[in-house]
Amino acid sequence: MRYRELGRTDLTVSEIGYGAWGLGQGAWVGADDDSAVRALHRALDLGVTFIDTARGYDRSERVVGRALKELPGGGEGVYVATKARPKVPVPLEPSGLDVMETFPSSHLRESLETSLRELGRDHVDLLQLHT
């Protein structure tokens, strides 16, 4: 596995990340939770250190949290990114998008607090705006 700096952060992550959409079993028909945890553990065993999930991926954050909790050290050294959905539905075109209305701070805080509970963590390494 190769690693690189994530954007302009001080985080060094695997070049291959684990996209956890399928773990949620919402719009994507994925495996059961036990199989999903095994798959995520295997990816981490192979050197993956970056997991991408989202509030909108149904149970994905909860499954990621369980998988990390089961690891020695609780997943220390694994970086987790999640996403907050807009407060109101938005068009896919960014023109005319008012970020302060779409992602007000109170909404982001609430979304992040929910994500932290689901993940069983005290922080996420990257919070993205999901549109």
C-alpha positions in Angstrom: 0.0 0.0 0.0 1.2 3.5 -0.7 0.4 6.5 1.4 0.2 10.2 0.8 -0.8 13.4 2.5 -4.5 14.1 2.5 -4.9 17.5 0.8 -3.3 20.2 2.8 -3.7 18.4 6.1 -1.0 16.7 8.2 -2.8 13.4 7.8 -1.0 10.6 5.8 -3.6 8.2 4.5 -3.6 5.1 2.2 -4.0 6.0 -1.5 -6.8 3.5 -1.6 -9.6 4.3 0.8 -12.6 2.2 1.8 -15.9 3.7 0.5 -18.5 2.5 3.0 -21.7 3.3 1.1 -22.4 -0.5 0.6 -22.1 -1.2 4.4 -25.3 0.8 5.0 -27.6 -1.5 3.1 -29.8 1.4 2.1 -29.9 2.2 -1.6 -27.1 -0.3 -2.1 -27.9 -3.9 -1.3 -24.8 -5.0 0.6 -23.8 -7.7 2.9 -25.1 -8.2 6.5 -23.3 -6.4 9.3 -21.0 -9.3 10.2 -19.8 -9.7 6.6 -19.4 -6.0 6.3 -17.3 -5.8 9.4 -15.1 -8.7 8.2 -14.6 -6.9 4.8 -13.6 -3.7 6.5 -11.2 -5.5 8.8 -9.6 -7.2 5.7 -9.2 -3.9 4.0 -7.5 -2.5 7.1 -5.3 -5.6 7.4 -4.2 -4.9 3.8 -3.1 -1.4 4.7 -6.2 0.8 4.1 -6.1 3.7 6.6 -8.9 5.9 5.2 -12.6 5.2 5.5 -15.3 7.3 3.8 -18.8 7.1 5.1 -21.8 9.5 5.4 -25.0 10.2 7.4 -26.9 9.4 4.2 -25.5 5.9 3.9 -28.1 4.4 6.2 -26.4 2.2 8.8 -22.9 2.7 7.4 -21.5 4.9 10.2 -22.7 2.4 12.9 -21.1 -0.6 11.0 -17.8 1.4 10.6 -17.9 2.2 14.3 -18.4 -1.4 15.3 -15.6 -2.5 13.0 -13.2 0.0 14.5 -14.2 -0.7 18.1 -13.4 -4.4 17.5 -9.8 -3.6 16.6 -6.9 -3.4 19.1 -6.5 0.2 19.9 -10.1 1.0 18.7 -8.9 1.8 15.2 -6.1 4.2 16.2 -4.3 5.2 13.0 -7.4 4.8 10.9 -8.8 8.1 9.5 -12.6 8.5 9.1 -14.3 10.9 6.8 -18.1 11.4 6.9 -20.5 13.8 5.3 -23.4 16.0 6.5 -26.5 16.2 4.3 -27.9 19.7 3.4 -30.6 20.9 5.7 -32.9 21.5 2.7 -32.8 19.7 -0.6 -30.6 21.4 -3.1 -30.1 21.1 -6.9 -27.0 19.3 -8.1 -25.9 22.5 -9.8 -24.0 24.7 -7.4 -25.1 28.0 -8.9 -27.2 30.0 -6.5 -26.5 27.7 -3.6 -26.4 29.6 -0.3 -24.1 27.6 1.9 -25.2 29.4 5.0 -28.8 28.4 4.4 -28.0 24.9 3.1 -25.5 24.0 5.8 -26.2 26.3 8.8 -23.8 25.7 11.7 -26.5 24.4 14.0 -27.4 21.7 11.4 -23.7 20.8 10.9 -23.2 20.5 14.6 -26.3 18.2 15.0 -25.2 16.1 12.1 -21.7 15.7 13.4 -22.8 14.8 16.9 -25.1 12.1 15.4 -22.2 10.8 13.4 -19.9 10.7 16.4 -22.4 8.7 18.3 -22.9 6.3 15.4 -19.2 5.9 14.9 -18.4 5.6 18.6 -15.6 8.2 18.2 -14.8 11.6 19.8 -13.8 13.1 16.4 -13.9 12.6 12.6 -10.8 13.4 10.6 -12.7 15.0 7.7 -16.3 16.4 7.6 -17.6 16.9 4.1 -20.7 18.7 2.8 -22.8 16.0 1.0 -24.6 17.3 -2.1 
